[in-house]
Amino acid sequence: MASLMEELLDVLGKEEKQYQELITLATEKTDAVVQGNIEHLTDVTTREQDAASVLLNLSNKRNRVLTDMATVLGQSPEEMTITKMIGYLNKQPKEQEALTRQRDRLLEAGAKMQQLNRQNEALLKQALEMVEFDLTLLRSTRQAPETANYDKNAYNTGDILGSSGFDAKQ
């Protein structure tokens, strides 16, 4: 059981490290969105996907370790969680404290990641709205009526009317 506990603490530590990496990447993503740097945003997103893949593998390993621990304790593997495991460690305060600390750090990192994801989601929505506004504005300028101005070869110059709708000298 002691080796399983060490393995669980190791996996949780690695998960926390991956969340910290994702937090760093989310901060970089925020900067890239604010600056409108699409190339950097693409790079950050790729690195984020790699970190998320590693995190998924660690999560699967954590679940396997918890299943093994549940089997050793004679508990249902499907219902075993870290919090329940902490409860089972009443007679081992040192391990209980270490597991509680690691769980709390992991939860804190997850909460920070969730906050940054919400912030980035809002920034991306605003950026998309701005792009949509710019496209609408661009389309509207191209749909404005042209003037009937001709060059010396009798070709239409294609000038677009100003915002007043006509030019008149008084």
CNS distance restraints for C-alpha pairs under 8 A (distance, minus, plus):
assign (resid   1 and name CA) (resid   5 and name CA) 6.22 0.50 0.50
assign (resid   1 and name CA) (resid  69 and name CA) 7.02 0.50 0.50
assign (resid   1 and name CA) (resid  72 and name CA) 7.36 0.50 0.50
assign (resid   2 and name CA) (resid   6 and name CA) 6.26 0.50 0.50
assign (resid   3 and name CA) (resid   7 and name CA) 6.10 0.50 0.50
assign (resid   4 and name CA) (resid   8 and name CA) 6.07 0.50 0.50
assign (resid   4 and name CA) (resid  65 and name CA) 6.59 0.50 0.50
assign (resid   4 and name CA) (resid  68 and name CA) 7.73 0.50 0.50
assign (resid   4 and name CA) (resid  69 and name CA) 6.75 0.50 0.50
assign (resid   5 and name CA) (resid   9 and name CA) 6.17 0.50 0.50
assign (resid   5 and name CA) (resid  95 and name CA) 7.66 0.50 0.50
assign (resid   6 and name CA) (resid  10 and name CA) 6.06 0.50 0.50
assign (resid   7 and name CA) (resid  11 and name CA) 6.15 0.50 0.50
assign (resid   7 and name CA) (resid  65 and name CA) 7.35 0.50 0.50
assign (resid   8 and name CA) (resid  12 and name CA) 6.12 0.50 0.50
assign (resid   8 and name CA) (resid  62 and name CA) 6.31 0.50 0.50
assign (resid   8 and name CA) (resid  65 and name CA) 6.26 0.50 0.50
assign (resid   8 and name CA) (resid  66 and name CA) 7.51 0.50 0.50
assign (resid   9 and name CA) (resid  13 and name CA) 6.07 0.50 0.50
assign (resid   9 and name CA) (resid  98 and name CA) 7.81 0.50 0.50
assign (resid   9 and name CA) (resid  99 and name CA) 6.57 0.50 0.50
assign (resid   9 and name CA) (resid 102 and name CA) 7.07 0.50 0.50
assign (resid  10 and name CA) (resid  14 and name CA) 6.26 0.50 0.50
assign (resid  11 and name CA) (resid  15 and name CA) 6.12 0.50 0.50
assign (resid  11 and name CA) (resid  58 and name CA) 6.38 0.50 0.50
assign (resid  11 and name CA) (resid  61 and name CA) 7.30 0.50 0.50
assign (resid  11 and name CA) (resid  62 and name CA) 6.13 0.50 0.50
assign (resid  12 and name CA) (resid  16 and name CA) 6.16 0.50 0.50
assign (resid  12 and name CA) (resid  62 and name CA) 7.30 0.50 0.50
assign (resid  12 and name CA) (resid 102 and name CA) 6.63 0.50 0.50
assign (resid  12 and name CA) (resid 103 and name CA) 7.35 0.50 0.50
assign (resid  12 and name CA) (resid 106 and name CA) 7.20 0.50 0.50
assign (resid  13 and name CA) (resid  17 and name CA) 6.25 0.50 0.50
assign (resid  13 and name CA) (resid 102 and name CA) 6.87 0.50 0.50
assign (resid  13 and name CA) (resid 106 and name CA) 7.93 0.50 0.50
assign (resid  14 and name CA) (resid  18 and name CA) 6.27 0.50 0.50
assign (resid  14 and name CA) (resid  58 and name CA) 7.44 0.50 0.50
assign (resid  15 and name CA) (resid  19 and name CA) 6.24 0.50 0.50
assign (resid  15 and name CA) (resid  55 and name CA) 6.09 0.50 0.50
assign (resid  15 and name CA) (resid  58 and name CA) 6.29 0.50 0.50
assign (resid  15 and name CA) (resid  59 and name CA) 7.46 0.50 0.50
assign (resid  15 and name CA) (resid 106 and name CA) 7.31 0.50 0.50
assign (resid  16 and name CA) (resid  20 and name CA) 6.17 0.50 0.50
assign (resid  16 and name CA) (resid 105 and name CA) 7.10 0.50 0.50
assign (resid  16 and name CA) (resid 106 and name CA) 5.16 0.50 0.50
assign (resid  16 and name CA) (resid 109 and name CA) 6.67 0.50 0.50
assign (resid  17 and name CA) (resid  21 and name CA) 6.28 0.50 0.50
assign (resid  18 and name CA) (resid  22 and name CA) 6.19 0.50 0.50
assign (resid  18 and name CA) (resid  51 and name CA) 6.36 0.50 0.50
assign (resid  18 and name CA) (resid  52 and name CA) 7.83 0.50 0.50
assign (resid  18 and name CA) (resid  54 and name CA) 7.54 0.50 0.50
assign (resid  18 and name CA) (resid  55 and name CA) 6.22 0.50 0.50
assign (resid  19 and name CA) (resid  23 and name CA) 6.10 0.50 0.50
assign (resid  19 and name CA) (resid  55 and name CA) 7.77 0.50 0.50
assign (resid  19 and name CA) (resid 106 and name CA) 7.86 0.50 0.50
assign (resid  19 and name CA) (resid 109 and name CA) 6.03 0.50 0.50
assign (resid  19 and name CA) (resid 110 and name CA) 6.69 0.50 0.50
assign (resid  19 and name CA) (resid 113 and name CA) 7.12 0.50 0.50
assign (resid  20 and name CA) (resid  24 and name CA) 6.29 0.50 0.50
assign (resid  20 and name CA) (resid 109 and name CA) 6.60 0.50 0.50
assign (resid  21 and name CA) (resid  25 and name CA) 6.23 0.50 0.50
assign (resid  21 and name CA) (resid  51 and name CA) 7.31 0.50 0.50
assign (resid  22 and name CA) (resid  26 and name CA) 5.96 0.50 0.50
assign (resid  22 and name CA) (resid  48 and name CA) 6.29 0.50 0.50
assign (resid  22 and name CA) (resid  51 and name CA) 6.72 0.50 0.50
assign (resid  22 and name CA) (resid  52 and name CA) 7.73 0.50 0.50
assign (resid  22 and name CA) (resid 113 and name CA) 7.12 0.50 0.50
assign (resid  23 and name CA) (resid  27 and name CA) 6.25 0.50 0.50
assign (resid  23 and name CA) (resid 109 and name CA) 7.88 0.50 0.50
assign (resid  23 and name CA) (resid 112 and name CA) 7.28 0.50 0.50
assign (resid  23 and name CA) (resid 113 and name CA) 5.57 0.50 0.50
assign (resid  23 and name CA) (resid 116 and name CA) 7.35 0.50 0.50
assign (resid  24 and name CA) (resid  28 and name CA) 6.37 0.50 0.50
assign (resid  25 and name CA) (resid  29 and name CA) 6.03 0.50 0.50
assign (resid  25 and name CA) (resid  44 and name CA) 6.25 0.50 0.50
assign (resid  25 and name CA) (resid  47 and name CA) 7.68 0.50 0.50
assign (resid  25 and name CA) (resid  48 and name CA) 6.43 0.50 0.50
assign (resid  26 and name CA) (resid  30 and name CA) 6.20 0.50 0.50
assign (resid  26 and name CA) (resid 113 and name CA) 7.64 0.50 0.50
assign (resid  26 and name CA) (resid 116 and name CA) 6.32 0.50 0.50
assign (resid  26 and name CA) (resid 117 and name CA) 7.03 0.50 0.50
assign (resid  26 and name CA) (resid 120 and name CA) 7.54 0.50 0.50
assign (resid  27 and name CA) (resid  31 and name CA) 6.46 0.50 0.50
assign (resid  27 and name CA) (resid 116 and name CA) 7.36 0.50 0.50
assign (resid  28 and name CA) (resid  32 and name CA) 6.19 0.50 0.50
assign (resid  28 and name CA) (resid  44 and name CA) 7.03 0.50 0.50
assign (resid  29 and name CA) (resid  33 and name CA) 6.12 0.50 0.50
assign (resid  29 and name CA) (resid  40 and name CA) 7.99 0.50 0.50
assign (resid  29 and name CA) (resid  41 and name CA) 5.86 0.50 0.50
assign (resid  29 and name CA) (resid  44 and name CA) 6.22 0.50 0.50
assign (resid  29 and name CA) (resid  45 and name CA) 7.58 0.50 0.50
assign (resid  29 and name CA) (resid 120 and name CA) 7.41 0.50 0.50
assign (resid  30 and name CA) (resid  34 and name CA) 6.15 0.50 0.50
assign (resid  30 and name CA) (resid 120 and name CA) 5.87 0.50 0.50
assign (resid  30 and name CA) (resid 123 and name CA) 7.62 0.50 0.50
assign (resid  31 and name CA) (resid  35 and name CA) 6.05 0.50 0.50
assign (resid  32 and name CA) (resid  36 and name CA) 5.78 0.50 0.50
assign (resid  32 and name CA) (resid  37 and name CA) 5.01 0.50 0.50
assign (resid  32 and name CA) (resid  38 and name CA) 6.98 0.50 0.50
assign (resid  32 and name CA) (resid  40 and name CA) 6.12 0.50 0.50
assign (resid  32 and name CA) (resid  41 and name CA) 5.39 0.50 0.50
assign (resid  33 and name CA) (resid  37 and name CA) 6.43 0.50 0.50
assign (resid  33 and name CA) (resid  38 and name CA) 7.52 0.50 0.50
assign (resid  33 and name CA) (resid  41 and name CA) 6.87 0.50 0.50
assign (resid  33 and name CA) (resid 120 and name CA) 8.00 0.50 0.50
assign (resid  33 and name CA) (resid 123 and name CA) 7.02 0.50 0.50
assign (resid  33 and name CA) (resid 124 and name CA) 6.88 0.50 0.50
assign (resid  33 and name CA) (resid 127 and name CA) 7.59 0.50 0.50
assign (resid  34 and name CA) (resid 123 and name CA) 7.58 0.50 0.50
assign (resid  37 and name CA) (resid  41 and name CA) 6.20 0.50 0.50
assign (resid  38 and name CA) (resid  42 and name CA) 6.09 0.50 0.50
assign (resid  39 and name CA) (resid  43 and name CA) 6.40 0.50 0.50
assign (resid  40 and name CA) (resid  44 and name CA) 6.09 0.50 0.50
assign (resid  41 and name CA) (resid  45 and name CA) 6.05 0.50 0.50
assign (resid  42 and name CA) (resid  46 and name CA) 6.25 0.50 0.50
assign (resid  43 and name CA) (resid  47 and name CA) 6.35 0.50 0.50
assign (resid  44 and name CA) (resid  48 and name CA) 5.98 0.50 0.50
assign (resid  45 and name CA) (resid  49 and name CA) 6.19 0.50 0.50
assign (resid  46 and name CA) (resid  50 and name CA) 6.44 0.50 0.50
assign (resid  47 and name CA) (resid  51 and name CA) 6.28 0.50 0.50
assign (resid  48 and name CA) (resid  52 and name CA) 6.10 0.50 0.50
assign (resid  49 and name CA) (resid  53 and name CA) 6.14 0.50 0.50
assign (resid  50 and name CA) (resid  54 and name CA) 6.43 0.50 0.50
assign (resid  51 and name CA) (resid  55 and name CA) 6.13 0.50 0.50
assign (resid  52 and name CA) (resid  56 and name CA) 6.14 0.50 0.50
assign (resid  53 and name CA) (resid  57 and name CA) 6.42 0.50 0.50
assign (resid  54 and name CA) (resid  58 and name CA) 6.28 0.50 0.50
assign (resid  55 and name CA) (resid  59 and name CA) 6.10 0.50 0.50
assign (resid  56 and name CA) (resid  60 and name CA) 6.27 0.50 0.50
assign (resid  57 and name CA) (resid  61 and name CA) 6.28 0.50 0.50
assign (resid  58 and name CA) (resid  62 and name CA) 6.07 0.50 0.50
assign (resid  59 and name CA) (resid  63 and name CA) 6.23 0.50 0.50
assign (resid  60 and name CA) (resid  64 and name CA) 6.30 0.50 0.50
assign (resid  61 and name CA) (resid  65 and name CA) 6.25 0.50 0.50
assign (resid  62 and name CA) (resid  66 and name CA) 6.15 0.50 0.50
assign (resid  63 and name CA) (resid  67 and name CA) 6.07 0.50 0.50
assign (resid  64 and name CA) (resid  68 and name CA) 6.24 0.50 0.50
assign (resid  65 and name CA) (resid  69 and name CA) 6.18 0.50 0.50
assign (resid  66 and name CA) (resid  70 and name CA) 6.06 0.50 0.50
assign (resid  66 and name CA) (resid  77 and name CA) 7.17 0.50 0.50
assign (resid  66 and name CA) (resid  80 and name CA) 6.41 0.50 0.50
assign (resid  66 and name CA) (resid  81 and name CA) 7.03 0.50 0.50
assign (resid  66 and name CA) (resid  82 and name CA) 7.61 0.50 0.50
assign (resid  67 and name CA) (resid  71 and name CA) 6.21 0.50 0.50
assign (resid  67 and name CA) (resid  77 and name CA) 4.68 0.50 0.50
assign (resid  67 and name CA) (resid  78 and name CA) 7.39 0.50 0.50
assign (resid  67 and name CA) (resid  80 and name CA) 6.95 0.50 0.50
assign (resid  68 and name CA) (resid  72 and name CA) 6.30 0.50 0.50
assign (resid  68 and name CA) (resid  77 and name CA) 7.62 0.50 0.50
assign (resid  69 and name CA) (resid  73 and name CA) 6.20 0.50 0.50
assign (resid  70 and name CA) (resid  74 and name CA) 5.90 0.50 0.50
assign (resid  70 and name CA) (resid  75 and name CA) 4.80 0.50 0.50
assign (resid  70 and name CA) (resid  76 and name CA) 6.13 0.50 0.50
assign (resid  70 and name CA) (resid  77 and name CA) 5.15 0.50 0.50
assign (resid  70 and name CA) (resid  80 and name CA) 6.30 0.50 0.50
assign (resid  71 and name CA) (resid  75 and name CA) 5.96 0.50 0.50
assign (resid  71 and name CA) (resid  76 and name CA) 7.21 0.50 0.50
assign (resid  71 and name CA) (resid  77 and name CA) 6.56 0.50 0.50
assign (resid  75 and name CA) (resid  80 and name CA) 7.46 0.50 0.50
assign (resid  76 and name CA) (resid  80 and name CA) 6.51 0.50 0.50
assign (resid  80 and name CA) (resid  84 and name CA) 6.25 0.50 0.50
assign (resid  80 and name CA) (resid  85 and name CA) 6.98 0.50 0.50
assign (resid  81 and name CA) (resid  85 and name CA) 6.15 0.50 0.50
assign (resid  82 and name CA) (resid  86 and name CA) 6.17 0.50 0.50
assign (resid  82 and name CA) (resid  99 and name CA) 7.91 0.50 0.50
assign (resid  82 and name CA) (resid 103 and name CA) 7.37 0.50 0.50
assign (resid  83 and name CA) (resid  87 and name CA) 6.44 0.50 0.50
assign (resid  83 and name CA) (resid 100 and name CA) 7.95 0.50 0.50
assign (resid  84 and name CA) (resid  88 and name CA) 6.40 0.50 0.50
assign (resid  85 and name CA) (resid  89 and name CA) 6.54 0.50 0.50
assign (resid  86 and name CA) (resid  90 and name CA) 7.47 0.50 0.50
assign (resid  86 and name CA) (resid  96 and name CA) 5.46 0.50 0.50
assign (resid  86 and name CA) (resid  99 and name CA) 6.69 0.50 0.50
assign (resid  86 and name CA) (resid 100 and name CA) 6.70 0.50 0.50
assign (resid  87 and name CA) (resid  96 and name CA) 7.91 0.50 0.50
assign (resid  89 and name CA) (resid  93 and name CA) 6.76 0.50 0.50
assign (resid  89 and name CA) (resid  95 and name CA) 7.07 0.50 0.50
assign (resid  89 and name CA) (resid  96 and name CA) 5.43 0.50 0.50
assign (resid  90 and name CA) (resid  96 and name CA) 6.98 0.50 0.50
assign (resid  92 and name CA) (resid  96 and name CA) 6.08 0.50 0.50
assign (resid  93 and name CA) (resid  97 and name CA) 5.88 0.50 0.50
assign (resid  94 and name CA) (resid  98 and name CA) 6.31 0.50 0.50
assign (resid  95 and name CA) (resid  99 and name CA) 6.04 0.50 0.50
assign (resid  96 and name CA) (resid 100 and name CA) 6.03 0.50 0.50
assign (resid  97 and name CA) (resid 101 and name CA) 6.08 0.50 0.50
assign (resid  98 and name CA) (resid 102 and name CA) 6.18 0.50 0.50
assign (resid  99 and name CA) (resid 103 and name CA) 6.02 0.50 0.50
assign (resid 100 and name CA) (resid 104 and name CA) 6.10 0.50 0.50
assign (resid 101 and name CA) (resid 105 and name CA) 6.24 0.50 0.50
assign (resid 102 and name CA) (resid 106 and name CA) 6.16 0.50 0.50
assign (resid 103 and name CA) (resid 107 and name CA) 6.11 0.50 0.50
assign (resid 104 and name CA) (resid 108 and name CA) 6.07 0.50 0.50
assign (resid 105 and name CA) (resid 109 and name CA) 6.18 0.50 0.50
assign (resid 106 and name CA) (resid 110 and name CA) 6.14 0.50 0.50
assign (resid 107 and name CA) (resid 111 and name CA) 6.13 0.50 0.50
assign (resid 108 and name CA) (resid 112 and name CA) 6.23 0.50 0.50
assign (resid 109 and name CA) (resid 113 and name CA) 6.12 0.50 0.50
assign (resid 110 and name CA) (resid 114 and name CA) 6.13 0.50 0.50
assign (resid 111 and name CA) (resid 115 and name CA) 6.26 0.50 0.50
assign (resid 112 and name CA) (resid 116 and name CA) 6.29 0.50 0.50
assign (resid 113 and name CA) (resid 117 and name CA) 6.11 0.50 0.50
assign (resid 114 and name CA) (resid 118 and name CA) 6.28 0.50 0.50
assign (resid 115 and name CA) (resid 119 and name CA) 6.28 0.50 0.50
assign (resid 116 and name CA) (resid 120 and name CA) 6.06 0.50 0.50
assign (resid 117 and name CA) (resid 121 and name CA) 5.99 0.50 0.50
assign (resid 118 and name CA) (resid 122 and name CA) 6.27 0.50 0.50
assign (resid 119 and name CA) (resid 123 and name CA) 6.27 0.50 0.50
assign (resid 120 and name CA) (resid 124 and name CA) 6.01 0.50 0.50
assign (resid 121 and name CA) (resid 125 and name CA) 6.19 0.50 0.50
assign (resid 122 and name CA) (resid 126 and name CA) 6.23 0.50 0.50
assign (resid 123 and name CA) (resid 127 and name CA) 6.10 0.50 0.50
assign (resid 124 and name CA) (resid 128 and name CA) 6.11 0.50 0.50
assign (resid 125 and name CA) (resid 129 and name CA) 6.16 0.50 0.50
assign (resid 126 and name CA) (resid 130 and name CA) 6.16 0.50 0.50
assign (resid 127 and name CA) (resid 131 and name CA) 6.23 0.50 0.50
assign (resid 128 and name CA) (resid 132 and name CA) 6.09 0.50 0.50
assign (resid 129 and name CA) (resid 133 and name CA) 6.09 0.50 0.50
assign (resid 130 and name CA) (resid 134 and name CA) 6.12 0.50 0.50
assign (resid 131 and name CA) (resid 135 and name CA) 6.13 0.50 0.50
assign (resid 132 and name CA) (resid 136 and name CA) 6.13 0.50 0.50
assign (resid 133 and name CA) (resid 137 and name CA) 6.09 0.50 0.50
assign (resid 134 and name CA) (resid 138 and name CA) 6.04 0.50 0.50
assign (resid 135 and name CA) (resid 139 and name CA) 6.07 0.50 0.50
assign (resid 136 and name CA) (resid 140 and name CA) 6.11 0.50 0.50
assign (resid 137 and name CA) (resid 141 and name CA) 6.38 0.50 0.50
assign (resid 138 and name CA) (resid 142 and name CA) 6.49 0.50 0.50
assign (resid 139 and name CA) (resid 143 and name CA) 6.33 0.50 0.50
assign (resid 140 and name CA) (resid 144 and name CA) 6.53 0.50 0.50
assign (resid 144 and name CA) (resid 160 and name CA) 6.36 0.50 0.50
assign (resid 144 and name CA) (resid 161 and name CA) 6.84 0.50 0.50
assign (resid 145 and name CA) (resid 160 and name CA) 6.01 0.50 0.50
assign (resid 145 and name CA) (resid 161 and name CA) 6.17 0.50 0.50
assign (resid 146 and name CA) (resid 158 and name CA) 5.72 0.50 0.50
assign (resid 146 and name CA) (resid 159 and name CA) 5.46 0.50 0.50
assign (resid 146 and name CA) (resid 160 and name CA) 4.38 0.50 0.50
assign (resid 146 and name CA) (resid 161 and name CA) 5.80 0.50 0.50
assign (resid 147 and name CA) (resid 158 and name CA) 6.64 0.50 0.50
assign (resid 147 and name CA) (resid 159 and name CA) 5.53 0.50 0.50
assign (resid 147 and name CA) (resid 160 and name CA) 5.88 0.50 0.50
assign (resid 147 and name CA) (resid 161 and name CA) 5.93 0.50 0.50
assign (resid 148 and name CA) (resid 156 and name CA) 6.75 0.50 0.50
assign (resid 148 and name CA) (resid 157 and name CA) 7.92 0.50 0.50
assign (resid 148 and name CA) (resid 158 and name CA) 7.73 0.50 0.50
assign (resid 148 and name CA) (resid 159 and name CA) 7.94 0.50 0.50
assign (resid 149 and name CA) (resid 156 and name CA) 5.81 0.50 0.50
assign (resid 149 and name CA) (resid 157 and name CA) 5.79 0.50 0.50
assign (resid 149 and name CA) (resid 158 and name CA) 7.25 0.50 0.50
assign (resid 149 and name CA) (resid 159 and name CA) 7.06 0.50 0.50
assign (resid 150 and name CA) (resid 154 and name CA) 5.30 0.50 0.50
assign (resid 150 and name CA) (resid 155 and name CA) 5.19 0.50 0.50
assign (resid 150 and name CA) (resid 156 and name CA) 4.43 0.50 0.50
assign (resid 150 and name CA) (resid 157 and name CA) 5.40 0.50 0.50
assign (resid 151 and name CA) (resid 155 and name CA) 5.51 0.50 0.50
assign (resid 151 and name CA) (resid 156 and name CA) 6.51 0.50 0.50
assign (resid 151 and name CA) (resid 157 and name CA) 6.19 0.50 0.50
assign (resid 161 and name CA) (resid 165 and name CA) 5.83 0.50 0.50
assign (resid 161 and name CA) (resid 166 and name CA) 6.42 0.50 0.50
assign (resid 161 and name CA) (resid 167 and name CA) 7.95 0.50 0.50
assign (resid 162 and name CA) (resid 166 and name CA) 6.86 0.50 0.50
assign (resid 162 and name CA) (resid 167 and name CA) 7.75 0.50 0.50
